Amino acid sequence: MPSSAVLELRRSLLDWYHQFGRDLPWRRNRDPYAIWISEIMLQQTQVKTVIPYYERWLTLFPAIATLATAEQQQVLKAWQGLGYYARARNLHRAAKVIVEQHGATFPQDLAAVLNLPGIGRTTAGGILSAAFNQAVAILDGNVKRVLTRLAAIEVPPSKASKQLWELSENLLDPEQPRDFNQALMDLGATLCTPQNPACLICPWSTHCRAYQFNLQSELPMFETRAPIPHKLIGVAVIWNDEGQILIDRRRQEGLLGGLWEFPGGKVEPGETVEACIQREIQEELGIEVTVGDRLITVDHAYTHFRVTLNVHHCRHVSGAPQPIECDEVRWVTLAEIDQFPFPKANVQIIEALRQASNV
């Protein structure tokens, strides 16, 4: 791309941003910790969802040292409902690393930032440019879409990563990298949207090859995806004679690690939900239960699969619960249950229990 075109793209985007850029909480200060938190929360999550979590997080954990010394369960509870919980676990781990290796001060060196758990190239660029005005490029989902259309790249972004990174780096304004990167993200979030992009008011329309060739609705191209698997899960709300409910804490590794849940497992072919629950509870906790009435059915979608939770009231019959397939088990009352971090689908089960018992 000619240098004159690059200069014009920088100028037009920054002019647009200074007039129309979004007023977001994390843009009102230069604290790298606050900016880091926002960057992680904004992965896979919309701005309007993030804002209340971001503000509450900074109240609970106002500094890196506060986060580093917090219990993981506190951290996961503060994250509850945002999903992709590995982000919270990595924030917690990274805070400990920053305290141990960087004196509780967020590092300014790109290599050091990339060594922190949960931080990749785009996140590092977002933090370093926003907090320190460093000329480090970014390439999040919005930016990929903008640049794919700008250059009319007719392959899926996943197959054009090198080209897109080079484009992002070449376009980046070395004098105003903070504002440029923020502007690029805003352009994708507000004008160059996945559907019905607002090309007529876009500051880059005169240079956008997709717009020139009327390809903006066809780009970016996407790879065909296999059908999303659907799993049927039997879930037990197990009561004891004292009116307590049994919950277990998932192992750290894997999906939803460290969170609490109501025990259960996948319904095997030809198996009834009731038989599944009895089998899973025996295998996972080493106890016998009787399966009673259905409480609720919950449908929930993850990134790569969907689940239907078939939830039944159960009665503990015999045996002491053992953490055979989990990290911890605990009997709790419904009044105590809010102290524990649960996945979103399990929160619906708790709400159904409250409605059923008027607690």
C-alpha positions in Angstrom: 0.0 0.0 0.0 1.5 3.4 -0.9 2.8 5.5 1.9 0.4 8.3 0.9 -2.6 6.0 1.3 -1.3 4.8 4.7 -1.0 8.4 5.9 -4.5 9.2 4.7 -5.9 6.1 6.4 -4.3 7.0 9.7 -5.5 10.6 9.5 -9.1 9.8 8.5 -9.4 7.1 11.2 -8.1 9.3 14.0 -10.2 12.2 12.9 -13.3 10.0 13.0 -12.3 8.5 16.4 -11.8 11.9 18.0 -15.3 12.7 17.0 -17.1 9.4 17.4 -15.0 7.2 19.6 -16.8 5.4 22.4 -16.5 6.7 26.0 -15.5 3.5 27.9 -14.5 3.2 31.5 -11.1 1.7 30.8 -10.2 4.6 28.5 -10.5 7.1 31.3 -7.2 6.2 32.9 -3.8 4.8 32.0 -3.5 2.2 34.8 -2.1 -0.8 33.0 -3.8 -3.1 35.6 -7.2 -1.8 34.8 -6.6 -1.9 31.1 -5.3 -5.5 31.4 -8.5 -6.5 33.2 -10.7 -4.9 30.5 -8.7 -6.5 27.7 -9.2 -10.0 29.2 -12.9 -9.4 30.0 -13.5 -8.2 26.5 -12.2 -11.4 24.9 -15.4 -13.3 23.8 -17.6 -10.9 25.6 -19.6 -7.7 24.6 -18.8 -4.3 26.0 -22.2 -3.8 27.6 -21.8 -7.1 29.5 -18.3 -6.4 30.6 -18.8 -2.9 32.1 -20.5 -3.9 35.4 -18.1 -6.8 35.9 -15.1 -4.5 35.2 -16.3 -1.9 37.8 -17.1 -4.5 40.4 -13.8 -6.3 39.8 -11.8 -3.2 40.5 -13.7 -2.6 43.7 -13.0 -6.1 44.9 -9.4 -6.3 43.6 -8.2 -2.7 43.2 -4.5 -3.6 42.5 -2.4 -6.4 41.2 -1.2 -7.3 44.7 -4.8 -7.5 45.9 -5.7 -9.9 43.1 -2.5 -12.0 43.7 -3.3 -12.6 47.4 -7.0 -13.3 46.8 -8.4 -16.9 47.1 -9.1 -18.5 43.7 -12.7 -19.0 44.8 -13.1 -15.3 45.4 -11.8 -14.6 41.9 -14.0 -17.2 40.2 -17.0 -15.8 42.2 -16.3 -12.3 40.9 -16.1 -13.7 37.4 -19.3 -15.8 37.7 -21.5 -15.3 34.6 -18.8 -14.0 32.2 -17.9 -17.5 31.0 -14.6 -18.8 29.6 -13.4 -19.2 33.2 -9.8 -19.9 32.1 -9.5 -16.2 31.7 -10.1 -15.6 35.4 -7.8 -18.4 36.4 -5.1 -16.9 34.2 -5.6 -13.4 35.6 -5.1 -14.8 39.0 -1.9 -16.7 38.0 -0.5 -13.8 36.1 -1.0 -11.4 39.1 1.0 -13.8 41.2 3.8 -13.8 38.6 3.8 -10.0 38.4 4.1 -9.8 42.2 6.9 -12.3 42.3 8.9 -11.3 39.2 8.0 -7.6 38.6 7.5 -6.2 42.1 3.7 -6.0 41.6 4.2 -3.5 38.7 2.8 -4.4 35.3 5.7 -4.9 32.9 6.3 -2.6 30.0 8.4 -5.0 28.0 6.6 -6.9 25.2 8.4 -10.2 25.8 7.7 -10.0 29.5 4.0 -9.3 28.9 3.8 -12.2 26.5 5.2 -14.5 29.1 2.3 -13.8 31.5 -0.4 -16.5 31.6 -3.4 -15.8 29.4 -1.8 -13.0 27.4 -1.2 -13.4 23.6 0.0 -11.0 21.0 -3.2 -9.0 20.5 -3.9 -8.6 24.2 -0.3 -7.5 24.8 -0.6 -5.0 22.1 -3.9 -3.7 23.5 -2.4 -3.2 26.9 1.0 -1.7 25.9 -0.5 0.7 23.4 -3.4 1.8 25.7 -1.4 2.1 28.9 2.0 3.2 27.7 1.3 4.5 24.1 3.7 1.9 22.7 3.6 1.3 19.0 2.5 -2.4 19.3 -0.1 -3.7 16.8 -3.3 -5.6 17.6 -5.5 -8.1 15.7 -8.7 -8.9 17.6 -11.9 -10.1 15.9 -13.1 -6.6 15.0 -9.7 -5.6 13.6 -9.5 -8.8 11.5 -12.9 -8.0 9.9 -11.9 -4.4 9.2 -8.6 -5.3 7.6 -10.0 -8.2 5.7 -12.5 -5.9 4.0 -10.0 -3.1 3.6 -7.7 -5.4 1.6 -10.5 -7.6 0.2 -8.8 -10.8 1.4 -10.8 -13.6 -0.1 -9.7 -16.4 2.2 -10.8 -16.9 5.8 -8.9 -14.7 8.3 -7.4 -17.9 9.9 -5.6 -18.5 6.6 -4.4 -14.9 6.3 -3.0 -14.3 9.7 0.5 -13.3 8.5 -0.9 -10.8 6.0 -3.3 -9.3 8.5 -0.6 -8.8 11.1 1.6 -7.1 8.6 -1.3 -4.9 7.6 -2.1 -4.0 11.2 1.6 -3.2 11.9 2.0 -1.1 8.7 -1.1 1.0 9.3 -0.4 1.6 13.0 0.3 5.3 13.6 3.7 5.4 15.5 2.9 8.8 16.9 -0.5 8.0 18.3 -0.6 4.2 18.7 -3.0 4.3 21.7 -5.7 6.2 19.9 -5.1 4.4 16.6 -5.6 0.9 18.1 -8.7 2.1 20.0 -10.0 3.7 16.9 -9.5 0.5 14.8 -11.4 -1.5 17.4 -14.2 1.0 17.5 -14.5 1.1 13.7 -15.1 -2.7 13.7 -17.5 -2.5 16.7 -19.7 0.3 15.5 -19.4 0.7 11.7 -17.6 -2.3 10.1 -20.0 -4.7 11.7 -20.4 -8.4 10.7 -23.8 -7.7 9.2 -24.9 -4.6 7.3 -21.8 -2.5 7.7 -22.3 1.3 7.6 -20.0 1.8 4.6 -21.5 5.1 3.6 -20.3 6.8 6.8 -17.1 4.9 7.2 -13.9 7.0 7.1 -12.1 4.3 5.2 -14.7 3.7 2.5 -12.6 5.4 -0.2 -9.7 3.0 0.3 -11.8 -0.1 1.1 -11.4 -2.7 -1.6 -14.4 -4.7 -0.4 -16.6 -1.6 -0.6 -15.2 -0.7 -4.1 -16.0 -4.2 -5.4 -19.3 -4.6 -3.4 -17.9 -7.5 -1.4 -18.5 -6.1 2.1 -21.4 -8.5 2.8 -19.3 -11.5 1.6 -16.2 -10.8 3.6 -14.6 -12.0 5.8 -15.0 -15.5 4.4 -15.6 -18.2 7.0 -14.6 -21.8 7.0 -17.4 -24.3 7.1 -17.8 -25.8 10.5 -18.9 -29.2 11.6 -22.3 -29.5 13.3 -22.0 -28.7 17.0 -22.4 -31.8 19.2 -25.3 -32.0 21.6 -24.9 -33.8 24.9 -27.6 -35.0 27.2 -26.6 -34.7 30.9 -28.2 -36.1 34.0 -27.8 -33.8 37.0 -28.6 -34.6 40.6 -29.7 -32.2 43.3 -28.9 -34.6 46.2 -30.6 -33.9 49.6 -29.6 -35.3 52.9 -31.8 -35.7 56.0 -30.6 -32.3 57.4 -31.9 -30.5 54.3 -28.5 -29.9 52.8 -27.5 -30.2 49.1 -24.4 -31.9 47.8 -22.1 -29.9 45.5 -18.7 -30.7 44.1 -15.8 -28.6 42.8 -14.5 -29.3 39.3 -10.9 -30.2 38.8 -8.6 -27.2 37.9 -7.8 -28.5 34.4 -10.4 -28.4 31.6 -13.7 -26.6 31.1 -15.0 -24.7 34.1 -12.1 -25.7 36.3 -12.3 -24.7 39.9 -16.1 -24.0 39.8 -18.7 -25.7 41.9 -21.6 -27.7 40.3 -24.4 -30.1 41.0 -23.0 -33.6 40.2 -23.9 -35.7 37.2 -22.8 -36.8 33.8 -23.5 -37.8 30.2 -26.5 -40.0 29.4 -25.2 -43.0 27.6 -27.1 -44.4 24.5 -30.1 -46.4 25.6 -29.9 -45.2 29.2 -32.6 -43.3 31.0 -31.8 -40.0 32.8 -32.6 -41.6 36.1 -30.3 -44.6 35.5 -27.6 -42.2 34.3 -27.8 -40.1 37.5 -27.6 -43.2 39.8 -24.6 -44.5 37.8 -22.7 -41.2 37.6 -23.2 -40.5 41.3 -21.9 -43.9 42.2 -18.9 -43.5 39.9 -18.0 -39.9 40.8 -18.9 -39.7 44.5 -19.1 -43.3 45.7 -22.6 -43.0 47.1 -26.1 -44.4 46.6 -29.0 -42.1 45.8 -32.7 -42.5 44.9 -33.8 -40.4 42.0 -37.0 -38.4 42.4 -38.9 -35.8 40.5 -37.5 -33.6 37.8 -36.7 -30.1 38.9 -35.8 -28.3 35.7 -34.3 -28.9 32.2 -31.6 -26.4 31.2 -30.3 -25.9 27.6 -26.9 -24.2 27.4 -24.5 -23.6 24.6 -20.7 -23.6 24.9 -18.3 -22.7 22.1 -17.9 -26.2 20.6 -21.0 -28.1 21.9 -24.4 -27.7 23.4 -25.8 -29.4 26.5 -29.2 -30.2 27.9 -29.2 -30.6 31.7 -31.9 -32.9 32.9 -32.0 -32.1 36.6 -33.7 -34.3 39.2 -34.2 -34.1 43.0 -32.4 -37.0 44.6 -32.2 -38.4 48.1 -28.9 -39.6 49.7 -29.3 -43.2 50.7 -25.9 -44.5 51.8 -22.1 -43.9 51.7 -19.9 -40.9 52.5 -19.4 -38.7 49.4 -15.8 -39.0 48.1 -14.1 -36.6 45.6 -13.4 -39.4 43.1 -13.8 -37.3 39.9 -13.5 -33.8 41.4 -11.4 -31.7 43.8 -13.8 -31.4 46.7 -17.3 -32.2 47.8 -19.4 -30.3 50.3 -22.9 -30.4 51.9 -24.4 -26.9 51.9 -27.8 -25.3 52.6 -29.6 -23.3 49.9 -29.0 -20.2 52.0 -25.2 -20.8 51.9 -25.0 -21.7 48.2 -24.3 -18.1 46.9 -20.9 -18.2 48.6 -19.7 -20.5 45.9 -18.9 -19.8 42.2 -21.1 -21.8 39.8 -21.2 -22.0 36.0 -24.1 -20.1 34.4 -26.2 -23.2 33.7 -26.0 -24.2 37.3 -27.1 -20.8 38.4 -30.4 -21.5 36.7 -30.7 -24.7 38.8 -30.2 -22.7 42.0 -32.9 -20.2 40.9 -35.3 -23.1 40.3 -34.5 -24.5 43.7 -35.3 -21.1 45.3 -38.6 -20.9 43.5 -39.5 -24.4 44.5 -38.7 -23.8 48.2 -39.5 -20.0 48.3 -36.1 -19.2 49.7 
